[in-house]
């Protein structure tokens, strides 16, 4: 795959994760090595990857995710299956996406590897936007690079932050020092069933570019309600 194909086909894989094929540790190391080439604030990489493969710990993390998903998110107004969109075609896409989100809750109990990206050395609770953007700006590019590297190797990932509603519980399960390490996102990591993935439905570039200042005539993003679908 060339760079454009990797960038346009790295999807949130939920239904097509294959739990029957073990991911070699060597591939995980390759993905992390490439991820660490991402920009890092002050040239100090603070991204850490907690790779969870122990069955008991994976099950405990998956149980926490399921509890949040089923008891809080799925019943909330923010559940993707309740988000109203214009047009039957768009509504059908939302229904399929909701089914895919439901599938991830089950898949986390089946896959052999869960990866949690963390920010080491600082917590951002209550921090101003400048601090949060600066610190997370060192972790998010590295995490996305990890996912792109995984895609190039036939592996599927899915960025989710659902578990952060009980971040401290996950920290206790995995021995993550909660006071000094902030979890940023969680992803399953598995080979995929089939290798063909296409681009997602997204706005045209001109709809989201604001030339030389904010253009109020451009379509606005829908408001966020309840727990975000991530």
Residue, then its C-alpha position, 0 to 999 in steps of 0.5 A: x500500500x502507498x501512503x494515500x491508500x493507508x491514509x484513506x483506508x485505515x478504518x475503525x475495525x469492529x466487526x471484522x477483527x479476527x480473534x483466531x489469528x495471534x498477532x506476533x509481538x514482532x509486529x507490535x514492536x514494529x508498529x510502536x517503533x514507527x509510532x515513535x517517529x511522530x512529532x513529540x513536544x520539545x522532542x521528548x516522547x511521552x507516549x507509552x503503549x500498554x499492550x495487554x495480552x494476559x487473558x485475565x487482565x484483558x478480560x477485566x479491561x473488556x468487562x469495564x468497557x462493556x459495563x460503561x457501554x451497556x449501562x451508560x452509553x447505549x442508554x444515552x442520548x449520545x448513542x450513535x443509533x439515536x443520532x438523527x440525520x437527514x435522509x434515509x440513506x444517511x439514517x441507514x449508514x447510522x444504523x450500520x455504524x451503531x451495529x458496528x459499535x455494538x460489535x466492538x463491545x463483544x470483540x474486546x472480549x475475543x481479541x488477543x491484544x488490547x493496546x492503551x496509549x498513555x501520556x506519561x509524566x502529567x495528568x491534564x484534569x482541569x488543565x487549560x486548553x493550551x496545556x491539554x492541546x500541547x501535551x495531547x499533541x505529542x500522544x495523538x499523532x503517535x497513536x494514529x501512526x501506530x494505527x496506520x502502521x498496523x493497517x499497513x501490516x494487515x492489522x485492524x484497530x479501532x480508536x475508542x475512549x469509552x473506557x476513560x469513564x472509568x480510567x482509574x479502574x483500568x489503571x488499577x487492573x494494569x498497574x498504571x500509576x494514575x497520578x502521573x500517567x493519563x490514558x488517552x485511548x484504547x484500541x483492539x489489535x487483531x488481524x482482519x477478516x479480509x483486507x479490502x477496506x474503502x474510504x469512508x463517507x466524509x464531507x468534501x474538502x470545500x465544505x470544511x475549509x474556511x479560507x482566511x477566517x471562519x465562514x459562517x455559511x459553511x455547514x456546521x458540525x452537529x452538537x455533541x450530546x451525552x457521551x460521545x461515540x468514540 
